[in-house]
């Protein structure tokens, strides 16, 4: 849904998400890190597309970039890049 809103606004999906995360610096940080490590916006080989997501649960922030292609009519996951900020561990021992 967020990608559709970004497309309707004529904006990059990462930039659009960042504009919605003004008061969530940890979420913005994992989103930026995942996008950077995945080479978001850089030229990819023909037939490979990227998708991105960011999520918060139990005070943990996660962002993932999935690179996918179509092979013989089926979706193939080429690579997944993930960034996680789990905060302070509950039981560090």
C-alpha positions in Angstrom: 0.0 0.0 0.0 2.8 2.4 0.9 4.5 1.8 -2.5 1.2 2.6 -4.3 0.9 5.8 -2.3 4.5 6.7 -3.1 3.9 6.0 -6.8 0.8 8.1 -6.8 2.8 10.9 -5.3 5.6 10.5 -7.8 8.1 9.8 -5.0 10.7 7.1 -4.3 9.4 4.5 -1.9 12.3 5.0 0.6 12.0 8.8 0.5 8.3 8.6 0.9 8.6 6.2 3.9 11.2 8.5 5.5 8.8 11.4 5.2 6.3 9.5 7.3 8.9 8.5 10.0 9.6 12.0 11.4 9.2 11.0 15.1 10.6 7.6 14.7 14.4 8.0 14.3 15.2 4.4 15.0 12.8 3.2 12.3 14.3 5.8 9.9 17.8 4.6 10.7 17.1 1.0 9.9 15.3 2.0 6.7 18.3 4.1 5.6 20.8 1.3 6.5 18.9 -1.4 4.7 18.4 0.7 1.6 22.1 1.7 1.6 23.4 -1.8 2.0 21.1 -3.1 -0.7 22.1 -0.4 -3.1 18.7 1.1 -3.3 18.3 3.2 -6.4 21.3 1.9 -8.1 21.2 0.1 -11.5 20.4 -3.6 -11.1 20.7 -6.4 -13.7 17.8 -6.7 -16.1 14.8 -8.5 -14.7 15.6 -7.9 -11.0 13.4 -5.6 -8.9 13.6 -4.4 -5.3 10.9 -4.0 -2.7 11.4 -2.4 0.8 9.5 -2.5 4.1 10.0 -1.2 7.6 8.2 -2.5 10.8 8.2 -1.9 14.5 7.2 -4.6 17.0 8.0 -5.0 20.8 10.4 -1.9 20.6 12.4 -3.6 17.8 12.7 -1.9 14.4 13.3 -3.9 11.3 13.8 -2.9 7.6 14.2 -5.3 4.7 14.9 -5.0 1.0 14.0 -7.9 -1.1 15.5 -8.4 -4.6 13.3 -10.6 -6.8 13.1 -11.8 -10.3 10.8 -14.0 -12.4 12.1 -17.4 -13.5 10.0 -19.8 -15.5 6.8 -17.9 -14.5 7.7 -18.1 -10.8 9.0 -15.4 -8.4 12.6 -16.1 -7.3 14.1 -14.3 -4.3 17.6 -13.3 -5.3 18.7 -11.6 -2.1 17.3 -10.1 1.1 19.0 -7.4 3.0 17.9 -6.8 6.6 18.7 -4.1 9.2 17.6 -4.6 12.8 17.6 -2.3 15.9 16.5 -4.5 18.8 17.2 -1.9 21.4 18.4 -2.9 24.9 18.5 -6.7 25.4 16.2 -7.9 28.2 18.6 -10.6 29.5 22.2 -9.8 28.4 23.7 -12.7 30.5 
